[in-house]
Amino acid sequence: MRITRLIIVLAILLIAAGLWAQLGTAKETESKSWFSWGPISLTLFGAGIAAVLAGIGSSIGIGISGGMSMGAMQERPELFGRFLPLAAMAGTQGIYGIVIAVVIMGKITPGMSLESGWQLFFSGLPIGFAGLVSGIWQGKVCAGGIGLVTKDPSQFGKALVMSVLVEFYALLGLLASILMTARIG
């Protein structure tokens, strides 16, 4: 729980730093800095948020469910085929984040407006945060499902359904990011 709070606080600080830097460069238009918060920088930052936050959620979730799976295989190694989908389920959030990052980067055009850059930046946030949180919680749900399947292998379907319930919220974040990105011309 502490790591989740830390990651969310760091993500908010990163976004706040970007906004602060943007406001600072707006006041200093004559600055000869090596970096400026132009539309392309904002777009790449939004794509990075989508990929990195969703990837962090996936890696933590897979770590949780994979650790449980390894422990369960010590008792029941014959159930590896049932543990594998549950252990890997939290990895989909990272895939969704990468997909949105590619879509966002595909919207980069020469001479794009600052408004488009901000819109593309914000379109990476839904899947970034939804992937971060749902990936971690899906790992916990899958770990519980692995414990259930260890005791009674016939309960695999129920464990998978519970995992899909958490996946639904990652899909909502993906859908929101797709819809936001599609509206930007």
C-alpha positions as CSV (number, residue, x, y, z in Angstrom):
1,M,0.0,0.0,0.0
2,R,2.9,2.4,0.8
3,I,4.5,1.8,-2.6
4,T,1.2,2.6,-4.4
5,R,0.9,5.9,-2.5
6,L,4.5,6.7,-3.2
7,I,4.1,6.1,-6.9
8,I,0.9,8.2,-7.1
9,V,2.5,11.0,-5.2
10,L,5.6,10.9,-7.5
11,A,3.3,10.9,-10.6
12,I,1.4,14.0,-9.3
13,L,4.7,15.7,-8.5
14,L,6.0,14.9,-12.0
15,I,2.8,16.4,-13.6
16,A,3.1,19.4,-11.3
17,A,6.7,19.9,-12.3
18,G,5.7,19.8,-15.9
19,L,3.0,22.4,-15.4
20,W,5.3,24.6,-13.4
21,A,8.0,24.4,-16.1
22,Q,5.4,25.2,-18.7
23,L,4.3,28.3,-16.8
24,G,7.9,29.3,-16.3
25,T,8.8,29.1,-20.0
26,A,5.6,31.0,-20.9
27,K,7.0,34.0,-18.9
28,E,10.5,33.7,-20.3
29,T,9.9,33.6,-24.1
30,E,13.4,34.9,-24.8
31,S,15.1,32.1,-22.8
32,K,17.8,30.2,-24.6
33,S,17.2,27.0,-22.8
34,W,18.1,23.6,-24.3
35,F,14.6,22.4,-23.5
36,S,11.2,24.0,-23.9
37,W,7.8,22.8,-23.1
38,G,6.5,22.9,-26.6
39,P,3.6,20.9,-28.1
40,I,5.9,17.9,-29.0
41,S,7.5,17.8,-25.6
42,L,4.0,17.8,-24.0
43,T,2.9,15.0,-26.3
44,L,5.9,12.9,-25.5
45,F,5.4,13.5,-21.8
46,G,1.8,12.3,-22.1
47,A,2.8,9.2,-24.0
48,G,5.5,8.5,-21.4
49,I,3.0,8.8,-18.5
50,A,0.6,6.4,-20.3
51,A,3.4,3.8,-20.8
52,V,5.3,4.2,-17.6
53,L,2.5,4.3,-15.1
54,A,0.6,1.5,-16.6
55,G,3.9,-0.5,-16.9
56,I,4.6,0.1,-13.2
57,G,1.2,-1.1,-12.2
58,S,1.6,-4.2,-14.3
59,S,5.0,-5.1,-13.0
60,I,3.9,-4.7,-9.4
61,G,0.8,-6.8,-10.1
62,I,2.7,-9.5,-11.8
63,G,5.2,-9.5,-8.9
64,I,2.4,-10.1,-6.4
65,S,0.6,-12.8,-8.4
66,G,3.8,-14.4,-9.6
67,G,5.1,-14.7,-6.1
68,M,2.0,-16.3,-5.0
69,S,2.1,-18.6,-7.9
70,M,5.7,-19.7,-7.1
71,G,4.7,-20.5,-3.6
72,A,1.6,-22.4,-4.7
73,M,3.6,-24.5,-7.2
74,Q,5.7,-25.9,-4.3
75,E,2.6,-27.6,-3.1
76,R,0.8,-28.3,-6.4
77,P,3.3,-28.2,-9.4
78,E,0.8,-29.9,-11.6
79,L,-1.4,-26.8,-11.6
80,F,1.1,-24.6,-13.4
81,G,-1.2,-24.3,-16.4
82,R,-3.9,-22.8,-14.2
83,F,-1.6,-20.5,-12.3
84,L,0.0,-19.0,-15.5
85,P,-3.0,-17.1,-16.7
86,L,-3.8,-15.7,-13.3
87,A,-0.1,-14.7,-12.7
88,A,0.1,-13.0,-16.2
89,M,-3.3,-11.2,-16.1
90,A,-2.0,-8.0,-14.5
91,G,0.4,-7.6,-17.5
92,T,-2.4,-6.3,-19.8
93,Q,-2.3,-2.8,-18.2
94,G,1.2,-2.3,-19.4
95,I,0.2,-3.4,-22.9
96,Y,-2.7,-0.9,-22.9
97,G,-0.3,1.9,-21.8
98,I,2.1,1.1,-24.7
99,V,-0.8,1.0,-27.2
100,I,-1.9,4.5,-26.1
101,A,1.6,5.8,-26.1
102,V,2.1,4.7,-29.7
103,V,-1.3,6.3,-30.6
104,I,-0.4,9.5,-28.9
105,M,3.0,9.7,-30.6
106,G,1.3,9.0,-33.9
107,K,-0.5,12.3,-33.5
108,I,2.7,14.3,-33.6
109,T,2.8,16.6,-36.6
110,P,5.1,19.4,-37.6
111,G,3.7,22.8,-36.5
112,M,1.2,21.3,-34.1
113,S,-0.4,23.8,-31.7
114,L,0.4,24.1,-28.0
115,E,-3.3,23.3,-27.4
116,S,-3.0,20.0,-29.2
117,G,0.1,19.2,-27.2
118,W,-1.7,19.8,-23.9
119,Q,-4.7,17.7,-25.2
120,L,-2.4,14.8,-26.1
121,F,-0.6,15.1,-22.7
122,F,-3.9,14.8,-20.9
123,S,-5.1,11.9,-23.0
124,G,-2.3,9.7,-21.6
125,L,-3.5,10.2,-18.0
126,P,-6.6,8.0,-17.9
127,I,-4.8,4.8,-18.9
128,G,-1.7,5.8,-17.0
129,F,-3.5,6.1,-13.6
130,A,-6.1,3.4,-14.3
131,G,-3.3,1.0,-15.4
132,L,-1.2,1.8,-12.3
133,V,-4.0,1.2,-9.8
134,S,-5.8,-1.6,-11.5
135,G,-2.6,-3.5,-12.2
136,I,-1.6,-3.6,-8.6
137,W,-5.1,-4.6,-7.4
138,Q,-5.5,-7.1,-10.1
139,G,-2.3,-8.7,-8.9
140,K,-3.7,-9.0,-5.5
141,V,-7.0,-10.4,-6.7
142,C,-5.1,-13.0,-8.9
143,A,-3.0,-13.9,-5.9
144,G,-6.1,-14.7,-4.0
145,G,-7.4,-16.7,-7.0
146,I,-4.2,-18.7,-7.1
147,G,-4.7,-19.5,-3.4
148,L,-8.3,-20.6,-4.2
149,V,-7.1,-22.8,-7.1
150,T,-4.4,-24.4,-5.0
151,K,-7.1,-25.6,-2.6
152,D,-9.7,-26.5,-5.2
153,P,-8.6,-26.6,-8.9
154,S,-12.3,-26.7,-10.0
155,Q,-12.6,-23.1,-8.9
156,F,-10.3,-21.7,-11.6
157,G,-13.2,-20.1,-13.6
158,K,-14.4,-18.2,-10.5
159,A,-10.9,-16.9,-9.9
160,L,-10.5,-15.8,-13.5
161,V,-13.9,-14.0,-13.4
162,M,-12.9,-12.0,-10.3
163,S,-9.7,-11.0,-12.0
164,V,-11.7,-9.8,-15.1
165,L,-13.7,-7.6,-12.9
166,V,-10.6,-5.5,-12.0
167,E,-9.5,-5.6,-15.7
168,F,-12.7,-3.8,-16.6
169,Y,-11.5,-0.6,-15.0
170,A,-8.2,-0.8,-16.9
171,L,-10.4,-1.1,-20.1
172,L,-12.3,2.0,-19.1
173,G,-9.1,3.9,-18.8
174,L,-8.0,2.6,-22.2
175,L,-11.3,3.6,-23.7
176,A,-11.2,7.1,-22.2
177,S,-7.6,7.6,-23.5
178,I,-8.7,6.3,-27.0
179,L,-11.7,8.6,-27.1
180,M,-9.7,11.6,-25.9
181,T,-6.9,11.0,-28.4
182,A,-9.4,10.4,-31.3
183,R,-10.9,13.9,-30.7
184,I,-7.6,15.6,-31.3
185,G,-7.0,16.7,-34.8
